Amino acid sequence: MVEIVLGLAAGFVILLVSSEVFVRGAIGLVKLLHWSPLVVGMTIMAIGTSMPELVVSVWSAFKGDTGLAVGNIVGSNIVNIFLIFGLGIALGKIRIGMTKTPKNVLMMLVATIGYVIWYYGWGGNPGWAIYFLAGAVVFTFLEIDWAMWGQKHEDAGMFSKKAGKSGRGSAWMLVIAIVGVAIGGIVVVKYIQQLSLILGWTSTFLGLTLSAIATSMPELLVTVFSEKEHQDKLVVGNIVGSNVYNLLLVGGLAGLFGGRTSLAGVDWVFFLAAAVLAAGLVLGYRGRSIPRWWAGVMLAAFIGYIVTSAILSAG
């Protein structure tokens, strides 16, 4: 038990340091590439913070534990919206953009519905995996295309003509931070899993709760540090982008190994409800800040999700 506690502490320290460097590096990349902070959050940051989910879900699927693989993806997306997005709203003003953000959240909603159909409706047929991986590629190219368009239109005013050495140095910081986030996330998940074995929890319950929360720690810390730097677009981009890559990239790779899952219908309901709520907030508050009282609603939904999962696991 002492080893687990020390391992968790070490993992959290690595995540803490890496996440702060990650945000500073992302801001530098915005200056260097002249991309919108939203697009950087949707792509580079989202892929980086999804590394723990990638390792856990793909490795679990490879070992034949589909419950942990799918549960981790479903649980992480729920946690990202109810807990992390909720905390982001509570910590500061989250202002929603008028064009790219609504488009991205609709893609997240479509990917979520597709994932439900894939596993709940079609039993996780591995043939669908290639479509999800293709979707990840298309999503990435769309983001880059929107970033290039934004340089000459809606985002043109936010950039100086030269990035300077500081911008290039921050971009290298981002690369190093992604490695640190991946390592820290993997260490935390490893010891969370060991703790669950000692406590006798099922791998599906682990994926939906503790593993999901652990693999979402990078998104949580990135949200906190982004709010500290007043980068609300990084917050929204990282949360929505992470959910998209969790479904299309991580879900696609894990799905190649096939296998059915025993997730309860209520878990899929929470999964869909989280995506619908995020889409509703983004579409409903375009061009405006999301009121902070929504944070209470989302955090209450998160507590309800954890309690429900615990009851179902005990039953």
C-alpha positions as CSV (number, residue, x, y, z in Angstrom):
1,M,0.0,0.0,0.0
2,V,2.9,2.4,0.8
3,E,4.3,1.8,-2.7
4,I,0.9,2.6,-4.3
5,V,0.6,5.9,-2.3
6,L,4.1,6.9,-3.2
7,G,3.5,5.9,-6.9
8,L,0.3,8.0,-7.0
9,A,2.1,11.0,-5.5
10,A,4.9,10.8,-8.0
11,G,2.5,10.5,-10.9
12,F,0.5,13.5,-9.7
13,V,3.7,15.6,-9.4
14,I,4.7,14.7,-12.9
15,L,1.3,15.6,-14.2
16,L,1.2,18.8,-12.2
17,V,4.5,20.1,-13.6
18,S,4.0,18.8,-17.1
19,S,0.5,20.3,-17.3
20,E,1.6,23.8,-16.4
21,V,4.5,23.6,-18.9
22,F,1.9,22.2,-21.4
23,V,-0.3,25.3,-21.2
24,R,2.7,27.7,-21.6
25,G,3.9,25.7,-24.5
26,A,0.5,25.7,-26.1
27,I,0.3,29.5,-25.8
28,G,3.7,29.7,-27.5
29,L,2.5,27.4,-30.3
30,V,-0.4,29.7,-30.9
31,K,2.0,32.6,-31.4
32,L,4.3,30.5,-33.6
33,L,1.8,29.0,-35.9
34,H,-0.7,31.8,-35.8
35,W,-3.5,29.3,-35.1
36,S,-6.5,30.0,-33.0
37,P,-6.1,28.9,-29.3
38,L,-9.3,26.8,-29.8
39,V,-7.7,24.9,-32.7
40,V,-4.5,24.3,-30.7
41,G,-6.6,23.0,-27.8
42,M,-8.7,20.8,-30.2
43,T,-5.6,19.1,-31.8
44,I,-2.2,19.3,-30.2
45,M,-3.3,19.6,-26.6
46,A,-6.3,17.2,-27.0
47,I,-4.0,14.5,-28.4
48,G,-1.4,15.1,-25.7
49,T,-3.9,14.9,-22.9
50,S,-5.5,11.8,-24.4
51,M,-2.3,9.8,-24.2
52,P,-3.3,8.1,-20.8
53,E,-6.6,7.0,-22.3
54,L,-4.9,5.7,-25.4
55,V,-2.5,3.6,-23.4
56,V,-5.1,2.2,-20.9
57,S,-7.9,1.5,-23.5
58,V,-5.7,0.1,-26.3
59,W,-3.7,-2.1,-23.9
60,S,-6.8,-3.3,-22.1
61,A,-8.5,-4.2,-25.5
62,F,-5.4,-6.0,-26.6
63,K,-5.5,-8.1,-23.4
64,G,-9.2,-8.9,-24.0
65,D,-10.6,-6.6,-21.3
66,T,-13.1,-4.8,-23.3
67,G,-15.0,-3.7,-20.2
68,L,-12.0,-1.6,-19.0
69,A,-11.2,-0.3,-22.5
70,V,-14.7,0.9,-23.4
71,G,-15.5,1.9,-19.8
72,N,-12.4,4.1,-19.7
73,I,-13.4,5.9,-22.9
74,V,-17.0,6.3,-21.9
75,G,-16.1,7.4,-18.3
76,S,-13.4,9.8,-19.4
77,N,-15.7,11.6,-21.7
78,I,-18.3,11.9,-19.0
79,V,-15.7,13.1,-16.5
80,N,-14.3,15.6,-19.1
81,I,-17.8,17.3,-19.4
82,F,-19.5,17.0,-16.1
83,L,-16.4,17.4,-13.8
84,I,-13.7,19.3,-15.8
85,F,-15.9,21.5,-18.0
86,G,-18.0,22.2,-14.9
87,L,-14.9,23.2,-12.9
88,G,-13.7,25.3,-15.9
89,I,-17.0,27.2,-15.8
90,A,-16.8,27.6,-12.0
91,L,-13.2,29.0,-12.2
92,G,-13.7,31.7,-14.7
93,K,-15.7,33.1,-17.6
94,I,-15.9,30.6,-20.4
95,R,-16.9,32.6,-23.5
96,I,-18.1,30.5,-26.5
97,G,-17.0,31.4,-30.0
98,M,-19.4,31.9,-32.9
99,T,-18.1,29.6,-35.6
100,K,-15.5,26.9,-34.9
101,T,-16.6,25.9,-31.4
102,P,-20.2,25.1,-32.5
103,K,-18.9,23.1,-35.4
104,N,-16.6,21.1,-33.2
105,V,-19.1,20.4,-30.5
106,L,-21.5,19.1,-33.1
107,M,-18.8,16.7,-34.4
108,M,-18.3,15.5,-30.9
109,L,-22.0,14.9,-30.5
110,V,-22.1,12.9,-33.8
111,A,-19.1,10.8,-32.7
112,T,-20.7,10.1,-29.4
113,I,-23.9,8.9,-31.0
114,G,-21.9,6.8,-33.4
115,Y,-20.0,5.2,-30.5
116,V,-23.2,4.3,-28.7
117,I,-24.6,2.7,-31.9
118,W,-21.3,0.8,-32.4
119,Y,-21.1,-0.8,-28.9
120,Y,-24.6,-0.7,-27.5
121,G,-26.4,-1.3,-30.8
122,W,-24.0,-3.4,-32.8
123,G,-22.0,-5.2,-30.0
124,G,-18.6,-3.7,-30.8
125,N,-18.1,-5.1,-34.3
126,P,-14.4,-4.5,-35.1
127,G,-15.2,-3.6,-38.7
128,W,-16.4,-0.2,-37.4
129,A,-13.0,0.7,-36.1
130,I,-11.6,1.7,-39.4
131,Y,-14.4,4.3,-39.8
132,F,-13.6,5.8,-36.5
133,L,-9.9,6.0,-37.3
134,A,-10.7,7.6,-40.6
135,G,-12.9,10.1,-38.7
136,A,-9.9,11.1,-36.5
137,V,-7.9,11.8,-39.7
138,V,-10.7,13.9,-41.2
139,F,-11.3,15.8,-38.0
140,T,-7.6,16.7,-37.8
141,F,-7.4,17.9,-41.4
142,L,-10.6,20.0,-40.8
143,E,-9.1,21.6,-37.8
144,I,-5.9,22.5,-39.7
145,D,-8.0,23.9,-42.6
146,W,-10.1,26.0,-40.2
147,A,-6.9,27.2,-38.5
148,M,-5.4,28.3,-41.9
149,W,-8.7,30.1,-42.8
150,G,-8.8,31.8,-39.4
151,Q,-5.3,33.3,-39.9
152,K,-6.7,35.5,-42.7
153,H,-10.2,36.1,-41.3
154,E,-11.6,36.0,-37.7
155,D,-8.3,35.3,-35.9
156,A,-6.1,37.6,-37.9
157,G,-6.2,40.4,-35.3
158,M,-4.8,38.4,-32.4
159,F,-1.4,37.7,-33.9
160,S,1.8,39.8,-34.3
161,K,3.7,39.4,-37.5
162,K,6.6,37.6,-35.9
163,A,6.5,34.8,-33.4
164,G,10.0,35.4,-32.1
165,K,12.4,33.0,-30.3
166,S,10.1,32.8,-27.3
167,G,7.4,31.3,-29.5
168,R,9.7,28.6,-30.9
169,G,11.1,27.9,-27.4
170,S,7.5,27.4,-26.1
171,A,6.8,25.0,-28.9
172,W,9.6,22.8,-27.8
173,M,8.3,23.1,-24.2
174,L,5.0,21.7,-25.5
175,V,6.7,18.6,-27.0
176,I,8.5,17.8,-23.7
177,A,5.3,18.5,-21.8
178,I,3.3,16.0,-23.9
179,V,5.9,13.3,-23.0
180,G,5.6,14.3,-19.3
181,V,1.8,14.2,-19.4
182,A,1.8,10.8,-21.0
183,I,4.3,9.4,-18.4
184,G,2.5,11.0,-15.5
185,G,-0.9,9.8,-16.6
186,I,0.3,6.2,-17.2
187,V,1.9,6.1,-13.7
188,V,-1.3,7.4,-12.0
189,V,-3.4,4.9,-13.9
190,K,-1.0,2.0,-13.1
191,Y,-1.3,2.6,-9.3
192,I,-5.0,3.3,-9.5
193,Q,-5.5,-0.1,-11.1
194,Q,-3.4,-1.8,-8.4
195,L,-5.5,-0.1,-5.7
196,S,-8.7,-1.4,-7.4
197,L,-7.4,-4.9,-7.4
198,I,-6.7,-4.7,-3.7
199,L,-10.3,-3.4,-3.1
200,G,-11.8,-6.0,-5.4
201,W,-13.5,-3.7,-7.9
202,T,-14.5,-4.9,-11.4
203,S,-12.5,-3.7,-14.4
204,T,-15.7,-2.2,-15.9
205,F,-16.5,-0.2,-12.8
206,L,-12.8,0.8,-12.7
207,G,-12.9,2.0,-16.3
208,L,-16.0,4.1,-15.7
209,T,-14.8,5.7,-12.5
210,L,-11.3,5.7,-11.1
211,S,-9.5,4.9,-14.3
212,A,-11.6,7.5,-16.1
213,I,-10.8,10.2,-13.5
214,A,-7.1,9.3,-13.4
215,T,-6.7,9.4,-17.2
216,S,-8.6,12.8,-17.2
217,M,-6.1,14.4,-14.8
218,P,-4.2,16.0,-17.6
219,E,-7.4,17.7,-18.9
220,L,-8.2,18.8,-15.4
221,L,-4.8,20.4,-14.7
222,V,-4.7,21.9,-18.2
223,T,-8.0,23.5,-17.5
224,V,-6.8,24.9,-14.2
225,F,-3.6,26.4,-15.6
226,S,-5.4,27.6,-18.8
227,E,-7.9,29.5,-16.6
228,K,-5.0,30.9,-14.7
229,E,-3.6,32.3,-18.0
230,H,-7.1,33.5,-19.0
231,Q,-7.1,31.2,-22.0
232,D,-10.7,30.1,-22.0
233,K,-10.5,28.9,-25.7
234,L,-7.8,26.4,-24.7
235,V,-10.1,25.1,-22.0
236,V,-13.0,24.5,-24.4
237,G,-10.8,23.2,-27.2
238,N,-9.0,20.8,-25.0
239,I,-12.2,19.3,-23.5
240,V,-14.1,19.0,-26.7
241,G,-11.0,17.9,-28.7
242,S,-10.1,15.3,-26.1
243,N,-13.5,13.8,-26.2
244,V,-13.4,13.6,-30.0
245,Y,-10.0,11.9,-30.0
246,N,-11.0,9.6,-27.2
247,L,-13.9,8.3,-29.4
248,L,-12.3,8.4,-32.9
249,L,-8.6,7.7,-32.3
250,V,-8.5,5.8,-29.0
251,G,-11.9,4.2,-29.6
252,G,-10.9,3.2,-33.1
253,L,-7.6,1.7,-32.1
254,A,-9.1,-0.2,-29.2
255,G,-12.0,-1.3,-31.3
256,L,-9.7,-3.1,-33.8
257,F,-9.4,-5.9,-31.2
258,G,-13.2,-6.4,-31.0
259,G,-15.1,-7.8,-28.0
260,R,-18.3,-7.1,-26.3
261,T,-18.8,-5.0,-23.2
262,S,-21.1,-5.2,-20.2
263,L,-21.8,-1.5,-19.7
264,A,-25.3,-0.9,-18.3
265,G,-27.8,1.1,-20.2
266,V,-27.7,3.9,-17.6
267,D,-24.0,4.3,-18.3
268,W,-24.8,5.0,-22.0
269,V,-27.5,7.4,-20.9
270,F,-25.0,9.4,-18.9
271,F,-22.6,9.3,-21.8
272,L,-25.1,10.7,-24.2
273,A,-26.5,13.2,-21.7
274,A,-23.0,14.7,-21.1
275,A,-22.5,15.2,-24.9
276,V,-25.9,16.7,-25.4
277,L,-25.4,19.0,-22.4
278,A,-22.1,20.2,-23.8
279,A,-23.5,20.7,-27.2
280,G,-26.5,22.6,-25.7
281,L,-24.3,24.9,-23.7
282,V,-22.0,25.7,-26.7
283,L,-24.9,26.3,-29.1
284,G,-27.1,28.1,-26.6
285,Y,-24.3,30.5,-25.5
286,R,-22.6,31.3,-28.8
287,G,-20.8,34.6,-28.5
288,R,-21.5,34.8,-24.8
289,S,-20.1,33.5,-21.5
290,I,-21.6,30.5,-19.8
291,P,-23.2,31.5,-16.5
292,R,-21.5,30.0,-13.5
293,W,-24.6,28.4,-12.1
294,W,-24.2,25.8,-14.8
295,A,-21.1,24.6,-13.0
296,G,-23.4,23.4,-10.1
297,V,-25.6,21.5,-12.4
298,M,-22.7,19.7,-14.1
299,L,-20.9,18.9,-10.8
300,A,-24.2,17.5,-9.4
301,A,-24.5,15.4,-12.5
302,F,-21.0,14.1,-12.0
303,I,-21.8,13.1,-8.4
304,G,-25.0,11.4,-9.6
305,Y,-22.9,9.5,-12.2
306,I,-20.4,8.2,-9.6
307,V,-23.1,7.2,-7.1
308,T,-25.1,5.4,-9.8
309,S,-22.0,3.5,-11.0
310,A,-21.1,2.5,-7.5
311,I,-24.7,1.2,-6.9
312,L,-24.7,-0.8,-10.1
313,S,-21.3,-2.2,-9.3
314,A,-22.4,-3.2,-5.8
315,G,-25.5,-4.8,-7.2
